[in-house]
Amino acid sequence: MSMSVNRGSGAIVRRMHEWGNALFERTDAVTEAEVLERWTDDGQMIVNGQLKCAGVGALTKHFEEIRKKLKRARVQLPYATLVENGTAAA
């Protein structure tokens, strides 16, 4: 995931990963409301230069599908953030 660097962008990425980690510790479905707390309604997920999903409905479905496909997933925190040319990559 990369994003334009601005004040607190590292904390935003960290909170996103904390939320993603928590998805595997619960049984209730991912909701559009909680996705909207983390993404804009027209948000896009781009992986390796390819559009993976766009919009709240597609993002919600994506996160729910990850939970169905994987028994467990976890981003190890804390992690280092690389800042290069005004872009932060976690």
Secondary structure, DSSP 4 states (H G I P E B T S, - for coil): -EEE--TTHHHHHHHHHHHHHHGGG--SPP-HHHHHTTS-TT-EEEETTEEEEESHHHHHHHHHHHHHH-S-----SS---EEETTEEE-
